Amino acid sequence: LLVVVVAQLAEGEMDAKSVAMLGVLAAVGTGLRVLGTGGGGVEPVFFLFVLAGRALGAGFGFVLGQLTLLASALVTGGVGPWLPFQMIAAGWIGLGAGLLPPLRGRAELVMLAGYGAAAGLLYGLLINLWFWPFAVFAEGGLSFQAGDPIGSNLVRYAAFFAATSFVWDAVRAVLTAMLCIVAGRPVLAALRRAARRANFRAAARFETP
């Protein structure tokens, strides 16, 4: 994370003000994650990754997703071998939001809601991979089989996903999409207004007195 931030600073994509904004939003995201507890897929923090990545850029969203997951894990005691996978997947959500087409108005909200729903499901698909290849289940159709064709293992993984975390991830996807629709307009406006007032990416201009 430090290397990414330093690279963003060196390239002029971030400055001291945007780093301060990153800290504030990571704190807000940590609070949302603690509030949501994650039980049953109720994780409201993901809509923040989508909207912040959209309003403040792909690089900002990438760092915000990872930093928020790290900070919230330290606060809640959720540190474990799964954490790097969660951080990377959350970072990709913010990154992808910053790379979406430049729509505005209602079309933008619909696009962000659709993206949020897809991201909520893909997040679950990705982080399950931290343990699935090493787990053995009584039902052989759910376990990874070393040496089998990729297609066969993908079918087993799909069955495992449907039997274990699909409902959880579907709740996350629906909640993220709903929050993007309901709160997307004011939150995007607030983030963009803060970016303008902080004058992110402003180039110095010297004029003759």
C-alpha positions as CSV (number, residue, x, y, z in Angstrom):
1,L,0.0,0.0,0.0
2,L,2.8,2.4,0.9
3,V,4.5,1.7,-2.5
4,V,1.2,2.4,-4.4
5,V,0.7,5.6,-2.5
6,V,4.3,6.8,-3.1
7,A,3.9,5.9,-6.8
8,Q,0.7,7.9,-7.0
9,L,2.4,10.9,-5.3
10,A,5.3,10.7,-7.6
11,E,3.1,10.6,-10.7
12,G,1.0,13.6,-9.4
13,E,-2.2,11.5,-9.1
14,M,-2.3,12.1,-5.4
15,D,-1.0,14.9,-3.1
16,A,-1.1,15.6,0.6
17,K,-4.7,16.7,0.5
18,S,-5.8,13.5,-1.2
19,V,-3.9,11.4,1.3
20,A,-5.8,13.2,4.1
21,M,-9.0,12.4,2.2
22,L,-7.9,8.8,2.0
23,G,-7.4,8.7,5.7
24,V,-10.9,10.2,6.4
25,L,-12.7,7.8,4.0
26,A,-10.8,4.8,5.3
27,A,-12.0,5.7,8.8
28,V,-15.6,6.1,7.6
29,G,-15.3,2.8,5.8
30,T,-13.9,1.1,8.9
31,G,-16.9,2.4,10.9
32,L,-19.3,1.1,8.2
33,R,-17.7,-2.3,8.3
34,V,-17.9,-2.5,12.1
35,L,-21.5,-1.3,11.9
36,G,-22.5,-3.8,9.3
37,T,-20.7,-6.7,11.1
38,G,-20.7,-8.7,7.9
39,G,-23.3,-11.1,9.2
40,G,-25.5,-12.5,6.5
41,G,-23.7,-10.4,3.8
42,V,-24.8,-7.1,5.3
43,E,-21.7,-5.1,4.4
44,P,-22.6,-1.5,3.6
45,V,-19.0,-0.5,3.2
46,F,-18.8,-1.8,-0.4
47,F,-20.9,1.0,-1.8
48,L,-18.3,3.5,-0.5
49,F,-15.6,1.8,-2.5
50,V,-17.7,2.1,-5.6
51,L,-18.6,5.7,-5.2
52,A,-15.2,6.9,-4.0
53,G,-13.4,5.1,-6.8
54,R,-15.9,6.7,-9.2
55,A,-15.6,10.2,-7.9
56,L,-11.9,10.3,-6.9
57,G,-10.2,8.0,-9.4
58,A,-9.2,4.4,-9.9
59,G,-5.9,4.7,-8.0
60,F,-7.6,6.3,-5.0
61,G,-10.3,3.6,-5.0
62,F,-7.7,0.8,-5.2
63,V,-5.9,2.1,-2.1
64,L,-9.0,3.0,-0.2
65,G,-10.5,-0.5,-0.6
66,Q,-7.3,-2.2,0.7
67,L,-6.6,0.3,3.5
68,T,-10.2,0.1,4.8
69,L,-10.2,-3.7,4.9
70,L,-6.8,-3.6,6.7
71,A,-7.9,-1.0,9.3
72,S,-11.3,-2.7,9.9
73,A,-9.6,-6.1,10.4
74,L,-7.2,-4.5,13.0
75,V,-10.2,-2.9,14.8
76,T,-12.4,-6.0,14.8
77,G,-9.7,-8.7,15.3
78,G,-10.4,-10.1,11.8
79,V,-6.7,-10.6,10.9
80,G,-6.0,-14.0,9.4
81,P,-4.7,-15.7,6.2
82,W,-7.9,-14.5,4.4
83,L,-7.1,-10.8,4.9
84,P,-4.7,-10.3,2.0
85,F,-7.3,-11.8,-0.4
86,Q,-10.0,-9.5,1.1
87,M,-7.8,-6.5,0.7
88,I,-6.9,-7.2,-2.9
89,A,-10.5,-7.9,-3.9
90,A,-11.8,-4.8,-2.2
91,G,-9.0,-2.8,-3.9
92,W,-10.1,-4.1,-7.3
93,I,-13.7,-3.0,-6.6
94,G,-12.6,0.6,-6.1
95,L,-10.2,0.3,-9.1
96,G,-12.9,-0.9,-11.4
97,A,-15.3,1.8,-10.4
98,G,-12.8,4.4,-11.4
99,L,-12.5,2.9,-14.9
100,L,-16.2,2.8,-15.7
101,P,-17.5,4.9,-18.7
102,P,-18.0,8.6,-18.1
103,L,-21.8,8.7,-17.7
104,R,-23.7,11.2,-15.7
105,G,-27.1,11.6,-14.1
106,R,-29.5,8.7,-13.8
107,A,-27.5,6.6,-16.2
108,E,-24.5,6.9,-14.0
109,L,-26.4,5.7,-10.9
110,V,-27.9,2.7,-12.8
111,M,-24.4,1.8,-14.1
112,L,-22.9,2.1,-10.5
113,A,-25.7,0.0,-9.1
114,G,-25.1,-2.7,-11.7
115,Y,-21.4,-2.6,-11.1
116,G,-21.9,-2.7,-7.3
117,A,-24.1,-5.8,-7.6
118,A,-21.6,-7.6,-9.8
119,A,-18.7,-6.5,-7.6
120,G,-20.6,-7.9,-4.5
121,L,-20.8,-11.3,-6.1
122,L,-17.3,-11.3,-7.6
123,Y,-15.8,-10.4,-4.2
124,G,-17.2,-13.6,-2.7
125,L,-16.1,-15.6,-5.7
126,L,-12.5,-14.3,-5.3
127,I,-12.0,-14.5,-1.5
128,N,-13.3,-18.1,-1.4
129,L,-10.2,-19.1,-3.3
130,W,-8.0,-18.4,-0.3
131,F,-9.1,-21.8,1.2
132,W,-11.2,-23.7,-1.3
133,P,-8.3,-25.5,-3.2
134,F,-7.0,-26.8,0.2
135,A,-10.3,-27.9,1.8
136,V,-11.7,-31.4,1.6
137,F,-15.5,-31.8,1.8
138,A,-17.5,-34.9,2.4
139,E,-19.3,-34.3,-0.8
140,G,-16.6,-34.9,-3.4
141,G,-18.4,-32.7,-6.0
142,L,-17.4,-29.6,-4.0
143,S,-13.7,-30.2,-3.5
144,F,-10.8,-29.2,-5.7
145,Q,-9.2,-32.2,-7.5
146,A,-5.5,-31.8,-8.3
147,G,-4.7,-32.9,-11.9
148,D,-8.3,-32.6,-13.1
149,P,-9.1,-30.3,-16.1
150,I,-9.8,-26.7,-15.3
151,G,-13.3,-27.0,-16.6
152,S,-14.1,-29.8,-14.1
153,N,-12.7,-27.9,-11.2
154,L,-14.7,-24.8,-12.2
155,V,-17.9,-26.9,-12.1
156,R,-16.9,-28.1,-8.6
157,Y,-16.2,-24.5,-7.5
158,A,-19.5,-23.3,-8.9
159,A,-21.3,-26.0,-6.9
160,F,-19.3,-25.1,-3.8
161,F,-20.1,-21.4,-4.2
162,A,-23.8,-22.1,-4.7
163,A,-24.0,-24.4,-1.7
164,T,-22.0,-22.2,0.7
165,S,-21.7,-18.4,0.1
166,F,-24.0,-17.5,-2.7
167,V,-26.9,-16.3,-0.5
168,W,-24.4,-14.3,1.6
169,D,-22.8,-12.7,-1.4
170,A,-26.2,-12.1,-3.1
171,V,-27.3,-10.1,0.0
172,R,-24.1,-8.0,-0.3
173,A,-24.7,-7.5,-4.0
174,V,-28.3,-6.3,-3.5
175,L,-27.4,-4.1,-0.6
176,T,-24.5,-2.4,-2.5
177,A,-26.8,-1.8,-5.5
178,M,-29.6,-0.4,-3.4
179,L,-27.2,2.0,-1.5
180,C,-25.7,3.2,-4.8
181,I,-29.2,4.0,-6.1
182,V,-30.5,5.6,-2.8
183,A,-27.4,7.4,-1.6
184,G,-25.4,7.6,-4.8
185,R,-26.3,11.1,-5.9
186,P,-25.6,13.0,-2.6
187,V,-22.5,11.0,-1.8
188,L,-21.0,11.5,-5.3
189,A,-21.8,15.2,-5.1
190,A,-20.2,15.5,-1.7
191,L,-17.0,13.6,-2.8
192,R,-16.7,15.6,-6.0
193,R,-17.3,18.9,-4.1
194,A,-14.6,18.0,-1.6
195,A,-12.3,17.1,-4.5
196,R,-12.9,20.5,-6.1
197,R,-12.4,22.4,-2.9
198,A,-9.2,20.5,-2.1
199,N,-8.2,21.3,-5.6
200,F,-6.9,17.8,-6.3
201,R,-4.4,17.5,-9.2
202,A,-4.2,21.2,-9.6
203,A,-1.1,22.3,-11.5
204,A,0.9,25.3,-10.3
205,R,0.6,28.3,-12.6
206,F,2.9,31.3,-12.4
207,E,2.0,34.6,-13.9
208,T,3.8,37.9,-14.3
209,P,2.6,40.5,-11.7
